[in-house]
Amino acid sequence: MDRDGGVIPAAVVGIFPYAGTPEQDLQLGQCAAAWQEGQQPFWSLSETQSMLAGDSCRAFFAATSEDAQWHGVVLVEVTAEWSDLLYLYVPQAHRRNGIARLLLLHLLERARGELPSPAVILEVRPSNLAAWSLYLSLGFVEVGRRKAYYSNGEDALVLKHLGYEVPWVRR
């Protein structure tokens, strides 16, 4: 939502690379705090910053400008064989506005054009129907299952996008 409480459509949101500025670290800290309250806690701020300090991990965030409040963030680890989508987060206030789709499309386009391999893999809970539907709509296919992957015993579906065609989506 904008400052007046209105929904900001994905069409007015840009995708920016995380550069580790103090302002971005503040935003990353807010996301990390929210992640810890989720169904499956993700990395702490210090763990996330440590990963991002390495050569293989990258992050991109969605916002109306580079200095604005984040509407979502995606973390990815890049290898020679594929890019592993580590985490995709959109705050509750910005969900169902196309932000996750916009972040994923950006990642898929980057994988095709700038990263060592166009393939992108990820794990998703079978119970997370919204995420699973989004991934399938963008051309991801199920390639495996990790039994009892999550701390509650739920399996993880392993999905892969080969990167040869990124669906065109109206924004």
C-alpha positions in Angstrom: 0.0 0.0 0.0 1.1 3.5 -0.5 1.3 6.1 2.3 -2.4 6.8 1.8 -3.4 3.2 2.2 -4.0 2.5 -1.5 -2.7 -0.5 -3.4 0.3 0.0 -5.6 0.0 -2.0 -8.8 3.0 -4.0 -10.0 3.2 -1.8 -13.1 4.5 1.1 -11.1 7.1 -1.0 -9.2 10.7 -1.4 -10.4 13.1 -4.2 -9.6 16.5 -3.1 -8.2 19.6 -5.1 -7.2 20.5 -5.3 -3.5 23.8 -3.4 -3.0 24.2 -3.5 0.7 23.7 0.2 1.4 22.7 1.1 5.0 19.1 1.9 3.8 18.8 -1.4 2.0 20.2 -3.2 5.1 17.5 -1.6 7.2 14.8 -2.8 4.7 16.5 -6.3 4.7 16.3 -6.3 8.5 12.6 -5.6 8.4 12.1 -8.5 6.0 14.3 -10.8 8.1 12.3 -10.0 11.2 9.1 -10.9 9.3 10.6 -14.1 8.0 11.3 -15.3 11.6 7.6 -15.1 12.3 6.5 -17.1 9.3 5.5 -20.7 8.9 9.1 -21.8 8.2 11.6 -19.3 9.7 14.2 -18.3 7.2 17.6 -16.8 7.8 18.3 -14.1 10.3 19.5 -10.7 9.1 23.2 -11.6 9.9 22.8 -15.0 8.1 21.3 -13.3 5.1 23.9 -10.5 5.0 26.6 -13.2 5.2 25.2 -15.1 2.3 24.9 -11.9 0.2 28.5 -11.0 1.0 29.6 -14.0 -1.0 30.0 -14.2 -4.7 27.2 -16.6 -5.4 24.2 -15.1 -3.7 22.2 -12.2 -5.1 19.1 -10.3 -4.1 16.6 -8.1 -6.0 13.9 -6.0 -4.4 10.7 -4.5 -5.7 9.9 -0.9 -4.9 8.6 2.3 -6.5 12.2 3.6 -6.4 15.6 2.5 -5.2 15.2 4.3 -1.9 11.5 3.5 -1.3 9.9 0.9 1.0 10.4 -2.6 -0.4 7.3 -4.4 -1.7 9.1 -7.7 -2.0 12.5 -9.4 -2.3 13.9 -12.5 -4.0 17.2 -14.2 -2.9 19.0 -16.5 -5.4 22.2 -18.5 -5.3 23.9 -18.7 -8.7 25.9 -21.7 -9.8 27.3 -22.7 -13.2 24.5 -25.3 -13.6 21.5 -23.3 -12.3 20.2 -20.5 -10.1 18.6 -21.7 -6.9 15.7 -19.5 -5.7 16.4 -19.4 -2.0 13.5 -17.2 -0.9 10.8 -15.1 -2.3 9.1 -12.7 0.2 6.3 -10.2 -0.3 4.9 -8.5 2.8 1.2 -9.3 3.5 0.2 -5.7 2.6 1.5 -6.1 -1.0 0.4 -9.6 -1.7 -2.0 -10.4 -4.6 -0.8 -7.3 -6.5 1.6 -9.1 -9.0 4.7 -8.3 -7.0 5.9 -11.9 -6.7 5.2 -12.5 -10.4 7.2 -9.4 -11.3 10.2 -10.5 -9.1 10.1 -14.0 -10.7 9.9 -12.6 -14.2 12.9 -10.4 -13.5 14.8 -13.4 -12.1 14.0 -15.6 -15.1 15.0 -12.8 -17.5 18.3 -12.3 -15.7 18.9 -16.0 -15.7 18.4 -16.1 -19.5 20.6 -13.1 -20.2 23.2 -12.5 -17.5 23.6 -15.6 -15.3 25.8 -18.6 -16.1 22.7 -20.9 -16.7 19.1 -20.1 -17.7 17.8 -22.9 -15.4 16.2 -21.9 -12.1 15.2 -24.4 -9.4 13.3 -23.9 -6.1 11.5 -25.8 -3.4 7.9 -25.1 -2.5 5.5 -26.6 0.0 2.6 -28.6 -1.6 0.3 -26.8 0.9 1.3 -23.3 -0.5 -1.2 -23.4 -3.4 -0.8 -19.7 -4.3 3.0 -20.0 -4.7 2.7 -23.4 -6.5 0.1 -22.0 -8.9 2.3 -18.9 -9.6 5.4 -21.0 -10.4 3.4 -23.4 -12.7 1.9 -20.4 -14.5 5.4 -19.1 -15.3 6.6 -22.4 -16.7 8.2 -24.2 -13.8 7.7 -28.0 -13.8 8.0 -30.5 -10.9 11.2 -32.5 -11.1 11.3 -34.1 -7.7 10.2 -34.2 -4.1 12.2 -33.9 -0.9 10.5 -36.0 1.8 9.9 -34.4 5.2 12.0 -31.3 4.1 10.3 -28.8 6.3 10.5 -28.8 10.1 6.8 -29.8 10.4 7.5 -32.9 8.3 5.9 -31.5 5.1 7.6 -32.5 1.9 9.1 -30.0 -0.5 8.3 -30.1 -4.2 11.3 -29.4 -6.3 10.5 -27.2 -9.3 12.7 -26.2 -12.3 12.4 -23.7 -15.0 14.7 -24.3 -18.0 14.7 -20.7 -19.0 14.1 -21.1 -22.7 10.9 -19.2 -22.7 9.7 -16.7 -20.2 6.0 -16.2 -20.6 4.9 -12.7 -21.5 2.6 -11.3 -18.8 0.6 -8.2 -18.9 1.4 -5.8 -16.1 
